[in-house]
């Protein structure tokens, strides 16, 4: 999980250091300083700080009770990303507040290392639902191909996907349909992929297991919502096929899309996402 997130951070560091900010989104600086600042802001995104919270719960399930003196602050600091204004999609230059969730991510990473030294690391055996996970992951990656290319500073050739065709947002000059750099749709894709991976893990503590499952459900529901929102806008609306926009769920708000996100979270929780109830019966008996 950390390797996937680190690879994405490295891509952002390189691209935002080398690419002209006019070809990126909501940044003003250039050079290594700008790349480092944008990487810092990326640590505040739900696909990093948000994912770090369930990872912390996994680590705390293994570590001694005293690890909560580090784990609780890690979770609290990562959760700061939900505070209004900490992340602004229209201004992604680094600010001092961005350091707060980044510290939480660092603590979560340290707890992961400590837990791995105790429990070891390896690939979990085949889990019930793995075929579904593979299909969902494949579809997610396929739709996200333009964003993956943009993340590493490249445009997919214009064709199946709308990429370099110029499109003007209301009140803005024409730009490539898929700008270089990070897209919130890729944030959603990373959340979906993260949940698919983390849902294969098992938490032994009953209370932690419930919290872990609830967080995975929220991550999956939120990830799907912002993934569909960005894909719809860039590949459907920008082609001129419709003017209807899939509602944005980027910021928590009392609206219909967040009612649906919370409802989907409850459904995923009821289905036992990330809980032992979906372990094959023979494994439970053997245990």
Secondary structure, DSSP 4 states (H G I P E B T S, - for coil): -HHHHHHHHHHHHHHHHHS-GGGSSS----HHHHHHHHHHHHTTSIIIIIHHHHHHHHHHHHS-GGGHHHHHHHHHHHGGGGSTTSS-TT--S--TTHHHHHHHHHHHHHHHHHHHHHH---PPPP-TTHHHHHHHHHHHHHHTHHHHHHHTT-PPPSSSS--SSEE--TTS--EESS-SS--HHHHHHHHHHHHHHHTTS---SHHHHHHHHHHHHHHHHHHHHHHHHHHHHHHTGGGTS--PPPPP-SS--SSHHHHHHHHHHHHHHHTTTTSGGGS-HHHHHH-
